[in-house]
């Protein structure tokens, strides 16, 4: 979600051939056939339970991944599936392929089964749909939409990779583009972004505070937006503009807000109707509506009206790429399917779909103990992109990931540990490439310094700009106790298709067999190496090692000396409370909060592990941990709350706080 602050000739020939290849591929996709037949068999049934087998025959062109949807007519439930992954929402069921059975060639059949439960009656479902196509037992030719040039949308979207968001500037809801803390946009800024390798810029624009009561947009503001757009186009960018925070300011009051939406887009379309085809329009950012029961209807109305207004304005708008979002720009299947229905009805080649992704939520904000880029976090990303690709790109409709990043960045760039953050960024970029999804990094000033024109985190920037896979490892931190004998330590490499080529300390190549050993993906640092590099074992990072691969970004590992942290008693108020912590080289990973009876304390009490930065925040230079007003707002008055601070070394620290009205006392014992 976009956030308010809190938060030459040969080359030309090659490009032409690339575009022709893309057009041919899309034309072929649009001329494809779809269709399917399902045989649903109950092989066994007993009181309250049954076993079913589902045979799916593909009557259309080959599919490389599949999704079968149906609805149980009598409230049955799937309890144990095999050869498919099954999810349910009420009586609606979705079965998707596993890693080994995603491809179904023309005329071929794949089967899966499940045990289920029933009450009353157990009739067979009849409304099966394969990848959104109803299974009628017939092949259905997919007609190619007539509007615009063949394959133009996919060619443009591919050429937009990678993209960057000029966030929290023209979308700011204050008096002007600086009201959310960013400097005024300059040509130098755009040139600085161009130098980083970005091919497209998404310029979010909020219009509401610059409109008169009759919805006329202030001429000065429209001219400013045009100025920035023209600078970006002159730099060679593809440029995407939209209606942004208006989505929650006034557009959520549909249906009454539609006339204002239409008036807004009529003015935007008129202003830019003769602009270069590299200018792209996105209807609305992260649509949401007060009446959730009518959300799908309202979004269809807005997207359809936007399409009609822009196409009807003529000029370059007749074939300009238009981008349509799902509800909330979510890749939940129901929202993808609703947008697919809209796009099919519009019958226009020059459309793209857009979704946003900020990661698996517990990882993205560091809550519920999800501190690492683990299998669950990776699976969430894979599922998200797979659904978008199966619904759109597999049908010749390109997909733009209009925003991506981590939600925890809104409060602290330390909310997710650096190495785990890098693994997320590396994998997302890789998997998006695999699915032909164009990505546009969300940056509200947190990543690229708009005054210095440099990256705030150059290590992260290396992964953002990478165009191939990079090797990583199980950790980027090796903790060494300040006292005692240092022993050899092993980390597991995530080779990601790369080959290990060496280990360095600064610019010095270390010696295999003496300084380290490598066996498969197991990299072991010898005790002699660690002891030498730890030196006097001052608290904190004593050395940085670099794991080098045959390609991609090298992986950095910090050698850190530490002792278990300690804490001291402190008083304060619910509005401002911090207690002293002597970190002694260690770093805080997460924090639990519980009452004396073992129940969970504080906000989001479905988990004892609290959200990083929202409820607690370490300050390593000041030697404190702050507990926020939001934390105390959900802590019982008078109850002693036990905090368990978990550190990356594995150390734990217990601390106790008691809230009495607005007064807080804390002690380490």
Backbone torsions as a table, in degrees:
resi	resn	phi	psi	omega
1	UNK	NA	139.4	175.7
2	UNK	-69.3	145.1	-172.1
3	UNK	-121.1	143.0	163.0
4	UNK	-74.4	159.2	-175.8
5	UNK	-64.4	128.0	164.2
6	UNK	-140.7	-33.3	-162.4
7	UNK	-110.9	NA	NA
8	UNK	NA	-171.3	-167.2
9	UNK	-65.6	-53.5	179.7
10	UNK	-55.8	-40.4	-179.6
11	UNK	-63.9	-40.4	-179.6
12	UNK	-65.0	-41.7	178.7
13	UNK	-62.8	-43.3	178.9
14	UNK	-60.3	-44.4	179.7
15	UNK	-62.2	-41.1	-179.4
16	UNK	-62.7	-45.0	179.7
17	UNK	-62.4	-37.9	178.3
18	UNK	-61.6	-46.3	179.7
19	UNK	-62.5	-43.0	179.3
20	UNK	-61.2	-40.6	178.0
21	UNK	-61.6	-42.4	178.8
22	UNK	-65.2	-43.2	180.0
23	UNK	-60.9	-42.6	-179.9
24	UNK	-61.7	-42.6	-179.6
25	UNK	-63.4	-43.0	-179.1
26	UNK	-68.6	-40.7	178.6
27	UNK	-59.4	-41.2	178.4
28	UNK	-63.1	-41.1	-180.0
29	UNK	-63.5	-42.0	-177.8
30	UNK	-70.7	-20.8	178.9
31	UNK	-93.2	4.0	-176.9
32	UNK	-70.9	166.6	175.4
33	UNK	-111.0	150.3	175.7
34	UNK	-129.5	155.2	178.7
35	UNK	161.9	159.4	-176.0
36	UNK	-163.7	162.1	174.7
37	UNK	-135.1	138.0	179.6
38	UNK	-123.6	131.9	171.3
39	UNK	-113.2	115.2	-177.5
40	UNK	-106.3	118.1	-175.1
41	UNK	-124.4	130.3	172.2
42	UNK	-92.3	109.2	-175.5
43	UNK	-87.7	-19.9	177.8
44	UNK	-156.7	147.8	178.7
45	UNK	-148.0	139.8	177.3
46	UNK	-141.7	177.6	-175.2
47	UNK	-60.0	106.8	178.1
48	UNK	85.2	-1.8	-178.0
49	UNK	-144.1	163.0	178.8
50	UNK	-161.3	163.6	173.4
51	UNK	-119.3	132.3	-178.6
52	UNK	-126.9	148.7	173.3
53	UNK	-120.9	137.2	-178.7
54	UNK	-122.6	116.8	178.8
55	UNK	-107.1	121.2	-176.4
56	UNK	-111.8	118.9	177.4
57	UNK	-105.6	126.5	-179.5
58	UNK	-87.5	114.6	179.5
59	UNK	-96.9	-1.7	179.3
60	UNK	-106.3	-161.4	177.9
61	UNK	-68.2	161.6	-177.9
62	UNK	-54.6	135.1	172.4
63	UNK	-111.7	144.2	-179.5
64	UNK	-102.6	-7.7	170.5
65	UNK	-153.2	149.9	-176.6
66	UNK	-137.5	155.1	178.0
67	UNK	-139.9	120.4	179.2
68	UNK	-110.3	125.8	179.5
69	UNK	-114.0	143.4	169.8
70	UNK	-156.7	170.5	178.2
71	UNK	-123.1	130.5	175.6
72	UNK	-73.8	127.5	-175.9
73	UNK	-76.7	-16.3	-175.9
74	UNK	-130.8	29.8	173.8
75	UNK	75.1	18.0	178.2
76	UNK	-62.6	163.9	-179.5
77	UNK	-135.1	144.9	171.9
78	UNK	-87.1	128.3	-179.2
79	UNK	-111.4	-29.1	-177.1
80	UNK	-151.3	98.3	-179.2
81	UNK	-90.9	160.2	169.6
82	UNK	-141.7	150.3	-177.4
83	UNK	63.5	15.6	174.8
84	UNK	-163.2	155.5	170.8
85	UNK	-97.9	129.3	-173.9
86	UNK	-121.8	131.3	172.4
87	UNK	-125.6	154.1	-179.6
88	UNK	-132.9	152.3	171.9
89	UNK	-139.2	99.1	-171.4
90	UNK	66.7	-123.7	178.5
91	UNK	-94.5	-3.8	179.0
92	UNK	-82.1	132.8	-175.9
93	UNK	-123.1	139.0	175.0
94	UNK	-127.7	122.7	175.1
95	UNK	-112.6	130.1	179.4
96	UNK	-123.9	155.4	-177.5
97	UNK	-65.5	158.6	170.6
98	UNK	-94.3	-178.5	-173.0
99	UNK	-63.5	-24.9	-172.8
100	UNK	-101.9	-4.5	-175.1
101	UNK	-134.6	34.2	-178.0
102	UNK	-79.3	-24.5	-176.3
103	UNK	-92.1	128.1	173.1
104	UNK	-127.5	109.4	-179.8
105	UNK	-74.6	169.2	-179.2
106	UNK	-59.3	124.7	179.7
107	UNK	85.0	-7.6	-178.1
108	UNK	-84.6	160.3	-179.0
109	UNK	-124.7	138.0	170.9
110	UNK	-121.6	150.5	-177.3
111	UNK	-130.7	150.8	170.6
112	UNK	-145.9	168.2	-179.8
113	UNK	-145.7	176.9	179.5
114	UNK	-164.5	156.2	163.8
115	UNK	-93.3	145.7	-178.3
116	UNK	-141.9	174.2	177.1
117	UNK	-121.6	154.1	179.1
118	UNK	-148.7	159.2	176.5
119	UNK	-138.1	128.6	178.1
120	UNK	86.6	-82.4	179.1
121	UNK	-131.2	164.2	-176.9
122	UNK	-135.8	59.9	179.5
123	UNK	-71.1	153.3	180.0
124	UNK	-78.0	139.7	174.4
125	UNK	-69.0	155.7	-176.9
126	UNK	-129.7	-4.6	-171.3
127	UNK	-104.6	50.1	-177.1
128	UNK	-73.4	141.3	176.5
129	UNK	-136.4	129.3	179.1
130	UNK	-103.3	116.9	-177.7
131	UNK	50.3	40.4	176.3
132	UNK	86.9	-3.6	-179.7
133	UNK	-103.8	125.6	-178.9
134	UNK	-62.7	137.7	-178.1
135	UNK	-88.2	90.8	-177.9
136	UNK	-98.9	-5.2	-176.8
137	UNK	87.4	7.7	179.7
138	UNK	-128.2	151.8	172.8
139	UNK	-81.3	136.7	-177.3
140	UNK	-117.3	112.9	178.5
141	UNK	-67.9	137.9	177.7
142	UNK	-96.2	114.1	-177.3
143	UNK	-77.9	142.0	-179.7
144	UNK	-78.3	127.3	177.7
145	UNK	-59.2	143.0	-172.3
146	UNK	-86.2	-18.4	-169.3
147	UNK	-75.8	133.0	171.6
148	UNK	81.5	-174.3	-178.4
149	UNK	-80.3	144.1	-180.0
150	UNK	-59.1	126.1	173.9
151	UNK	74.2	7.6	-175.5
152	UNK	-59.8	-41.6	-176.1
153	UNK	-62.2	-49.2	-178.1
154	UNK	-64.7	-38.4	179.2
155	UNK	-63.7	-43.1	-179.8
156	UNK	-66.2	-47.4	-178.0
157	UNK	-62.2	-38.6	177.0
158	UNK	-63.8	-39.3	-179.0
159	UNK	-71.9	-15.1	-180.0
160	UNK	-81.2	-7.3	-175.9
161	UNK	-83.2	129.2	-3.9
162	UNK	-92.7	165.7	-179.1
163	UNK	-122.5	163.7	-176.0
164	UNK	-139.0	143.3	178.8
165	UNK	-97.6	129.3	172.9
166	UNK	-88.4	67.3	-171.1
167	UNK	-80.6	155.9	176.2
168	UNK	59.6	35.6	174.3
169	UNK	-124.6	-86.5	178.8
170	UNK	-72.2	-12.4	175.4
171	UNK	-91.0	-4.9	179.3
172	UNK	-60.2	140.7	-176.0
173	UNK	-94.3	7.8	176.9
174	UNK	-84.8	-158.1	-174.8
175	UNK	-68.1	-35.3	179.7
176	UNK	-150.7	-174.1	-173.1
177	UNK	-70.3	-10.0	178.8
178	UNK	-97.4	-1.7	-170.8
179	UNK	-68.9	-15.0	177.1
180	UNK	-106.0	19.9	170.1
181	UNK	96.2	-4.1	177.6
182	UNK	-91.8	150.3	177.7
183	UNK	-71.4	163.6	177.3
184	UNK	-59.9	138.2	-178.4
185	UNK	-64.3	135.4	179.3
186	UNK	-126.4	161.3	174.2
187	UNK	-61.2	-35.6	-179.7
188	UNK	-62.1	-38.4	178.0
189	UNK	-60.3	-48.6	-179.1
190	UNK	-63.0	-38.3	177.4
191	UNK	-66.3	-35.0	176.9
192	UNK	-64.8	-39.9	177.1
193	UNK	-68.0	-39.6	177.9
194	UNK	-59.3	-38.9	-178.9
195	UNK	-66.4	-17.7	179.1
196	UNK	-83.8	-4.7	177.3
197	UNK	99.5	3.7	178.8
198	UNK	-73.5	142.3	-177.5
199	UNK	-105.4	-16.5	-178.7
200	UNK	-142.3	154.9	176.3
201	UNK	-129.5	127.2	170.4
202	UNK	-94.0	122.8	-179.9
203	UNK	-109.9	95.9	177.4
204	UNK	-66.3	136.4	-179.2
205	UNK	-132.0	126.7	172.8
206	UNK	-103.7	127.5	-170.7
207	UNK	-105.1	-23.8	-167.6
208	UNK	-54.0	-43.8	-177.0
209	UNK	-76.2	-2.5	178.9
210	UNK	-116.5	29.0	178.8
211	UNK	-121.9	141.4	175.0
212	UNK	-78.5	176.1	-177.7
213	UNK	-62.7	-24.7	176.8
214	UNK	-91.6	12.1	176.6
215	UNK	76.3	9.3	176.5
216	UNK	-68.8	130.3	179.8
217	UNK	-81.3	135.2	178.7
218	UNK	-52.6	130.1	-177.1
219	UNK	-61.3	-37.5	-179.2
220	UNK	-65.8	-39.4	-179.6
221	UNK	-69.9	-43.1	178.1
222	UNK	-61.4	-38.1	178.4
223	UNK	-66.7	-35.5	179.4
224	UNK	-68.1	-43.3	177.0
225	UNK	-60.2	-43.8	179.5
226	UNK	-62.6	-38.5	179.7
227	UNK	-61.4	-47.5	-179.6
228	UNK	-65.4	-42.3	177.3
229	UNK	-59.7	-44.9	-178.7
230	UNK	-65.1	-37.7	176.0
231	UNK	-60.6	-46.4	-177.9
232	UNK	-64.4	-42.8	177.9
233	UNK	-63.6	-39.6	179.6
234	UNK	-64.1	-27.7	177.7
235	UNK	-81.0	-4.2	178.0
236	UNK	93.6	6.4	178.8
237	UNK	-74.3	150.8	154.9
238	UNK	-77.6	139.7	-174.6
239	UNK	-127.4	130.4	177.7
240	UNK	-118.3	125.7	175.5
241	UNK	-119.5	159.6	-174.8
242	UNK	-151.0	-174.3	164.7
243	UNK	-104.0	116.0	-164.8
244	UNK	-103.8	-98.8	-174.2
245	UNK	-69.4	-6.3	170.9
246	UNK	-54.6	-24.9	-177.8
247	UNK	-56.2	-39.6	178.8
248	UNK	-103.3	-14.0	179.9
249	UNK	-76.5	-44.6	-177.7
250	UNK	-144.1	-24.9	-176.9
251	UNK	-71.4	-17.8	178.8
252	UNK	-69.9	-11.2	-179.8
253	UNK	-88.2	30.3	174.2
254	UNK	-59.6	148.4	9.7
255	UNK	-86.8	-7.5	-174.8
256	UNK	-65.0	-20.8	-176.4
257	UNK	-86.4	-3.1	-173.5
258	UNK	-64.3	-37.7	-178.8
259	UNK	-63.2	-36.0	178.2
260	UNK	-70.7	-40.3	176.4
261	UNK	-59.5	-45.8	-179.5
262	UNK	-63.2	-42.1	179.8
263	UNK	-65.3	-38.6	179.6
264	UNK	-63.4	-50.5	-178.3
265	UNK	-70.2	-27.5	175.8
266	UNK	-62.9	-41.4	179.7
267	UNK	-71.2	-41.9	178.9
268	UNK	-63.4	-46.5	-178.6
269	UNK	-62.0	-40.9	179.4
270	UNK	-65.1	-42.6	-178.5
271	UNK	-63.4	-39.1	-171.7
272	UNK	-108.9	14.0	-172.5
273	UNK	-62.0	-27.4	-178.5
274	UNK	-105.5	13.4	178.2
275	UNK	-75.3	160.3	179.6
276	UNK	-51.7	149.6	179.8
277	UNK	-64.4	-12.6	175.8
278	UNK	-73.0	-7.1	173.7
279	UNK	-86.0	128.2	-176.7
280	UNK	-118.7	141.9	177.7
281	UNK	-107.9	134.6	173.4
282	UNK	-114.9	127.2	-169.9
283	UNK	-60.6	-51.3	-175.2
284	UNK	-160.5	144.4	179.3
285	UNK	-87.7	132.2	172.2
286	UNK	39.3	62.5	-177.8
287	UNK	-60.1	140.0	179.8
288	UNK	-151.9	151.1	-174.1
289	UNK	-139.7	145.1	-179.1
290	UNK	-62.3	-40.8	177.7
291	UNK	-91.6	91.3	-174.4
292	UNK	-64.2	-27.1	-178.2
293	UNK	-66.5	-20.7	-178.9
294	UNK	-110.2	12.7	-173.5
295	UNK	-58.1	-45.3	-178.8
296	UNK	-62.5	-40.9	179.4
297	UNK	-65.8	-46.2	-178.9
298	UNK	-62.5	-43.6	-178.8
299	UNK	-65.8	-39.4	176.3
300	UNK	-60.5	-40.6	178.7
301	UNK	-63.6	-43.9	-179.0
302	UNK	-67.5	-47.4	179.8
303	UNK	-62.4	-39.6	-179.9
304	UNK	-68.8	-41.6	179.1
305	UNK	-66.5	-43.6	175.8
306	UNK	-54.8	-47.5	179.8
307	UNK	-60.7	-45.1	-178.6
308	UNK	-65.4	-42.8	-179.2
309	UNK	-64.5	-48.8	-177.7
310	UNK	-65.9	-49.5	179.9
311	UNK	-62.1	-38.2	-178.8
312	UNK	-72.1	-15.4	-178.6
313	UNK	-79.5	-10.0	173.3
314	UNK	74.3	-162.3	-177.1
315	UNK	60.1	-144.6	178.2
316	UNK	-66.2	-16.7	-179.1
317	UNK	-68.8	-16.2	-178.8
318	UNK	-63.9	-29.5	-179.4
319	UNK	-128.8	8.7	-179.0
320	UNK	-61.1	144.8	176.3
321	UNK	-66.1	127.5	177.1
322	UNK	-115.1	137.9	-175.8
323	UNK	-115.0	127.7	-177.4
324	UNK	-116.5	134.1	-179.4
325	UNK	-93.3	158.5	165.5
326	UNK	-80.0	168.9	173.7
327	UNK	-60.1	128.7	-176.8
328	UNK	61.2	11.8	-170.8
329	UNK	48.1	40.3	-179.4
330	UNK	-94.6	150.5	174.6
331	UNK	-101.9	24.9	168.3
332	UNK	-62.7	140.0	-170.2
333	UNK	-58.9	-38.0	-179.1
334	UNK	-62.1	-37.3	179.6
335	UNK	-73.3	-37.7	175.3
336	UNK	-62.2	-45.3	-178.3
337	UNK	-64.3	-39.1	179.0
338	UNK	-63.2	-42.3	178.6
339	UNK	-68.2	-38.5	177.8
340	UNK	-59.0	-37.8	177.5
341	UNK	-64.1	-42.4	177.9
342	UNK	-62.1	-47.7	-177.8
343	UNK	-63.5	-39.9	177.1
344	UNK	-61.4	-43.3	-178.8
345	UNK	-67.1	-31.8	-179.0
346	UNK	-72.7	-23.1	172.1
347	UNK	53.0	54.7	-172.8
348	UNK	-136.7	124.8	-179.8
349	UNK	-66.1	-30.4	-168.5
350	UNK	-94.3	51.9	177.5
351	UNK	-125.1	147.6	173.3
352	UNK	-132.0	155.5	175.4
353	UNK	-102.4	152.4	177.2
354	UNK	-134.3	140.8	170.4
355	UNK	-134.3	166.9	175.7
356	UNK	-120.7	154.4	178.4
357	UNK	-146.9	122.4	177.2
358	UNK	-118.3	24.6	172.2
359	UNK	86.9	168.4	173.1
360	UNK	-60.2	121.5	-166.2
361	UNK	-54.6	-47.8	-179.6
362	UNK	-58.1	-36.9	177.0
363	UNK	-72.6	-41.8	-173.7
364	UNK	-61.3	-33.4	179.4
365	UNK	-110.9	-2.2	-177.0
366	UNK	60.1	75.1	176.5
367	UNK	-138.4	161.7	176.6
368	UNK	60.6	26.0	176.1
369	UNK	76.9	10.6	180.0
370	UNK	-88.8	84.0	-174.4
371	UNK	-100.2	-8.1	-176.3
372	UNK	-124.7	158.4	175.3
373	UNK	-77.8	77.2	-171.9
374	UNK	-90.8	-175.1	-176.0
375	UNK	-62.4	-38.3	179.4
376	UNK	-65.5	-42.7	179.1
377	UNK	-63.6	-42.7	178.9
378	UNK	-66.8	-40.8	-179.9
379	UNK	-63.2	-36.2	177.6
380	UNK	-61.7	-43.7	178.4
381	UNK	-62.6	-46.6	-179.4
382	UNK	-60.5	-47.3	-179.9
383	UNK	-60.4	-41.5	-178.9
384	UNK	-60.7	-50.5	-178.0
385	UNK	-70.9	-36.8	178.4
386	UNK	-61.9	-42.8	-179.9
387	UNK	-64.2	-43.9	179.5
388	UNK	-63.6	-41.7	-178.9
389	UNK	-68.2	-42.3	-179.2
390	UNK	-66.4	-35.5	-177.8
391	UNK	-78.3	-35.2	-173.7
392	UNK	-117.2	-63.6	-172.6
393	UNK	-61.6	-33.1	177.7
394	UNK	-65.0	-18.2	179.1
395	UNK	-105.7	12.0	178.3
396	UNK	84.7	12.6	178.0
397	UNK	-104.1	113.8	-177.1
398	UNK	-69.8	154.8	-178.8
399	UNK	-121.1	134.7	174.9
400	UNK	-113.1	124.2	171.1
401	UNK	-84.1	89.8	-169.0
402	UNK	-64.3	-27.1	175.7
403	UNK	-145.8	142.7	171.6
404	UNK	-156.8	155.5	-178.3
405	UNK	161.6	-148.4	176.9
406	UNK	-129.2	135.3	-177.0
407	UNK	-64.7	-30.8	-179.5
408	UNK	-61.6	-21.6	179.5
409	UNK	-60.0	-25.3	-178.5
410	UNK	-62.7	-28.2	-178.4
411	UNK	-105.9	-38.5	-179.3
412	UNK	-162.3	131.7	176.2
413	UNK	-69.6	-9.4	175.9
414	UNK	-92.3	1.6	-177.0
415	UNK	-59.1	-35.7	175.1
416	UNK	-112.8	128.5	-177.0
417	UNK	-56.2	144.0	-169.6
418	UNK	-54.4	-50.9	-177.9
419	UNK	-63.2	-40.3	178.6
420	UNK	-67.2	-37.2	174.9
421	UNK	-60.3	-46.1	-178.2
422	UNK	-64.0	-38.0	178.5
423	UNK	-64.3	-39.7	176.6
424	UNK	-62.3	-48.1	-178.6
425	UNK	-64.2	-40.3	179.5
426	UNK	-64.5	-45.8	-175.4
427	UNK	-71.4	-40.6	180.0
428	UNK	-60.5	-45.7	179.8
429	UNK	-61.1	-42.3	178.5
430	UNK	-62.7	-49.1	-173.6
431	UNK	-70.8	-32.7	175.1
432	UNK	-62.2	-40.5	176.4
433	UNK	-62.8	-40.3	178.7
434	UNK	-60.8	-33.6	-176.7
435	UNK	-98.8	8.3	179.4
436	UNK	56.2	39.5	177.2
437	UNK	-103.7	125.6	178.4
438	UNK	-80.3	132.2	-176.3
439	UNK	-107.8	142.9	177.8
440	UNK	-129.5	105.2	-175.9
441	UNK	-62.8	130.4	173.5
442	UNK	-78.5	125.3	179.7
443	UNK	-141.8	110.2	178.2
444	UNK	-101.4	23.5	-176.0
445	UNK	107.1	-6.2	-176.5
446	UNK	-77.0	-25.0	-175.7
447	UNK	-104.5	-56.4	-177.7
448	UNK	-103.0	116.9	-178.7
449	UNK	-67.4	116.5	-171.8
450	UNK	-81.4	-4.5	173.8
451	UNK	-102.4	-51.1	179.6
452	UNK	-76.4	-19.0	-177.9
453	UNK	58.5	43.2	176.4
454	UNK	-135.9	161.5	176.7
455	UNK	-76.6	137.1	176.2
456	UNK	-71.6	-32.1	178.2
457	UNK	-126.8	96.1	-174.9
458	UNK	-67.7	-28.6	177.7
459	UNK	-66.7	-47.7	176.9
460	UNK	-61.1	-39.5	179.5
461	UNK	-59.5	-34.7	179.0
462	UNK	-61.5	-38.9	178.9
463	UNK	-75.5	-35.2	177.9
464	UNK	-62.1	-38.0	-175.7
465	UNK	-89.7	-8.4	-177.3
466	UNK	-64.5	143.2	179.3
467	UNK	-115.6	7.7	177.0
468	UNK	-141.5	168.8	179.5
469	UNK	-68.8	151.1	176.7
470	UNK	-123.6	147.8	173.8
471	UNK	-76.6	148.5	175.0
472	UNK	-131.4	-162.0	178.9
473	UNK	-152.7	171.1	-178.8
474	UNK	-63.3	-23.6	178.8
475	UNK	-155.6	161.4	171.2
476	UNK	-115.8	15.4	-178.1
477	UNK	-135.2	126.6	171.0
478	UNK	-118.4	115.4	-177.2
479	UNK	-94.1	130.8	-179.8
480	UNK	-120.6	124.9	179.6
481	UNK	-61.2	141.2	-175.9
482	UNK	-63.4	-32.7	179.1
483	UNK	-119.6	161.0	179.7
484	UNK	96.1	172.8	-177.3
485	UNK	-79.0	132.8	177.4
486	UNK	-86.1	131.7	178.7
487	UNK	-111.5	167.1	179.2
488	UNK	-60.6	148.0	180.0
489	UNK	-130.3	143.1	-177.6
490	UNK	-121.1	137.0	171.4
491	UNK	-121.7	151.5	177.9
492	UNK	-95.2	127.0	178.5
493	UNK	-84.5	137.8	168.8
494	UNK	-98.4	94.0	-170.6
495	UNK	-69.4	-30.2	176.8
496	UNK	51.6	39.2	179.7
497	UNK	84.9	-2.1	179.8
498	UNK	-90.5	169.4	176.0
499	UNK	-119.0	129.6	176.6
500	UNK	-65.2	130.7	-179.9
501	UNK	-121.0	-13.1	178.2
502	UNK	167.8	170.7	178.4
503	UNK	-127.8	134.7	-178.0
504	UNK	-126.2	150.6	166.3
505	UNK	-114.6	112.2	-169.9
506	UNK	55.7	-116.3	179.7
507	UNK	-103.4	6.4	-177.5
508	UNK	-94.9	126.9	175.7
509	UNK	-75.6	125.7	178.5
510	UNK	-82.8	161.5	-170.5
511	UNK	-98.1	121.7	177.3
512	UNK	-67.4	136.4	-178.4
513	UNK	92.5	-28.7	178.0
514	UNK	-103.7	-51.3	-178.8
515	UNK	-92.0	-27.7	-177.9
516	UNK	-158.7	163.5	171.0
517	UNK	-129.1	154.7	178.6
518	UNK	-134.2	126.9	178.0
519	UNK	-135.4	104.8	-175.7
520	UNK	63.0	-119.7	178.9
521	UNK	-101.0	10.6	-178.7
522	UNK	-98.9	111.7	179.1
523	UNK	-104.0	119.1	-177.7
524	UNK	-114.2	127.3	174.7
525	UNK	-90.9	128.4	-178.7
526	UNK	-71.3	156.2	177.9
527	UNK	-60.4	-37.6	-179.3
528	UNK	-63.1	-41.7	178.6
529	UNK	-63.7	-49.6	-177.3
530	UNK	-62.1	-41.4	179.4
531	UNK	-63.6	-43.4	179.9
532	UNK	-63.5	-45.1	-175.9
533	UNK	-75.6	-27.0	178.5
534	UNK	-69.5	-25.4	176.5
535	UNK	57.5	-126.6	-179.7
536	UNK	-78.3	-0.6	178.8
537	UNK	59.0	45.3	172.3
538	UNK	-62.1	147.0	179.9
539	UNK	-57.4	138.1	176.0
540	UNK	103.3	-160.0	-176.1
541	UNK	-76.4	118.3	178.5
542	UNK	-99.3	-22.9	-179.3
543	UNK	-159.8	153.4	176.0
544	UNK	-122.2	123.1	176.7
545	UNK	-102.2	150.0	179.1
546	UNK	-123.7	120.5	175.2
547	UNK	-88.4	122.0	-174.5
548	UNK	-106.7	134.9	178.5
549	UNK	-115.8	172.7	-178.1
550	UNK	-66.7	-20.5	178.2
551	UNK	-159.9	169.6	179.2
552	UNK	84.8	-173.6	-177.9
553	UNK	-82.1	131.5	175.6
554	UNK	-63.5	157.0	-179.5
555	UNK	-104.0	126.1	-178.6
556	UNK	-94.6	135.9	176.0
557	UNK	-126.2	125.2	178.2
558	UNK	-89.3	135.8	170.4
559	UNK	-98.3	119.8	-169.4
560	UNK	-122.8	127.7	173.2
561	UNK	-93.5	140.0	-176.0
562	UNK	-153.5	163.9	163.7
563	UNK	-128.4	159.4	178.1
564	UNK	-57.1	133.2	-179.6
565	UNK	-65.5	157.1	175.0
566	UNK	-128.7	162.5	179.6
567	UNK	-135.3	162.0	-178.4
568	UNK	-129.4	159.1	178.5
569	UNK	-64.8	149.2	178.0
570	UNK	-160.3	147.7	173.8
571	UNK	-109.6	170.5	179.0
572	UNK	169.4	-162.7	-179.5
573	UNK	-124.3	165.4	178.8
574	UNK	-65.2	-21.7	178.8
575	UNK	-81.4	-22.8	-177.1
576	UNK	-156.4	98.2	-179.7
577	UNK	-136.6	126.9	175.0
578	UNK	-141.9	139.2	177.5
579	UNK	-117.0	148.0	-176.1
580	UNK	-69.2	133.9	173.9
581	UNK	-133.2	126.7	172.9
582	UNK	-92.2	101.9	-171.1
583	UNK	-72.1	-30.1	176.5
584	UNK	50.4	47.5	175.4
585	UNK	89.0	-14.5	-176.4
586	UNK	-84.6	168.6	-179.1
587	UNK	-130.5	140.4	-177.5
588	UNK	-81.4	126.8	-179.7
589	UNK	-94.4	-47.9	-178.3
590	UNK	-162.8	174.5	-178.3
591	UNK	-142.3	137.1	173.7
592	UNK	-103.4	154.0	175.0
593	UNK	-138.3	125.3	179.8
594	UNK	-140.7	155.4	172.5
595	UNK	-87.3	173.3	-176.8
596	UNK	-60.0	-30.1	-179.1
597	UNK	-83.2	4.1	178.2
598	UNK	90.8	-6.2	179.2
599	UNK	-76.0	157.7	-175.2
600	UNK	-76.9	139.0	-178.4
601	UNK	-111.8	158.1	174.4
602	UNK	84.8	-177.3	-178.6
603	UNK	-59.8	156.6	176.7
604	UNK	50.0	57.3	-172.2
605	UNK	-78.7	15.8	168.1
606	UNK	-73.2	-11.2	176.3
607	UNK	-137.5	148.3	175.8
608	UNK	-80.7	-21.8	-178.0
609	UNK	-83.8	116.6	-172.7
610	UNK	-84.3	161.0	-177.4
611	UNK	-76.9	124.9	-178.9
612	UNK	-60.3	134.0	177.1
613	UNK	76.3	-33.5	175.9
614	UNK	-73.5	-37.7	-179.7
615	UNK	-113.3	-29.1	179.9
616	UNK	-146.6	152.8	-178.4
617	UNK	-154.4	121.0	177.6
618	UNK	-78.8	147.1	172.7
619	UNK	-125.7	101.0	-172.1
620	UNK	-70.8	-33.8	179.9
621	UNK	-73.1	-36.2	179.7
622	UNK	-84.3	-18.1	-178.3
623	UNK	71.9	45.8	-179.6
624	UNK	-140.2	160.3	165.3
625	UNK	-121.6	124.5	179.8
626	UNK	-94.8	133.8	169.8
627	UNK	-103.1	127.5	-169.5
628	UNK	-83.1	161.0	172.7
629	UNK	-56.3	-34.0	178.6
630	UNK	-63.0	-33.7	176.5
631	UNK	-65.5	-51.2	-175.4
632	UNK	-69.4	-23.5	179.1
633	UNK	-60.5	-24.4	-178.9
634	UNK	-117.2	25.5	175.3
635	UNK	-107.6	135.6	-177.7
636	UNK	-65.6	135.2	179.8
637	UNK	-67.3	131.9	176.6
638	UNK	84.1	-11.2	-178.1
639	UNK	-89.3	134.9	176.9
640	UNK	-76.1	127.0	-178.1
641	UNK	-109.6	126.2	179.3
642	UNK	-93.0	121.2	177.1
643	UNK	-102.4	133.6	173.1
644	UNK	-117.3	112.4	-180.0
645	UNK	-91.7	122.5	-179.6
646	UNK	-102.2	127.1	-177.4
647	UNK	-107.7	158.4	-176.1
648	UNK	-66.5	-23.5	176.9
649	UNK	-70.2	-17.5	-171.7
650	UNK	105.4	-10.2	178.7
651	UNK	-68.5	152.0	175.4
652	UNK	-127.8	149.3	-180.0
653	UNK	-135.4	128.6	179.3
654	UNK	-99.9	137.2	178.9
655	UNK	-142.8	148.2	-176.8
656	UNK	-120.5	134.3	175.1
657	UNK	-129.7	146.1	176.1
658	UNK	-130.3	128.4	177.0
659	UNK	-99.6	129.7	175.1
660	UNK	-130.4	98.7	-171.6
661	UNK	65.6	-121.3	177.8
662	UNK	-99.7	3.8	-179.3
663	UNK	-95.9	140.1	179.0
664	UNK	-127.3	132.8	171.6
665	UNK	-120.2	147.0	-178.9
666	UNK	-140.1	147.3	-179.9
667	UNK	-148.9	154.5	179.4
668	UNK	-87.1	-9.2	178.7
669	UNK	-132.6	NA	NA
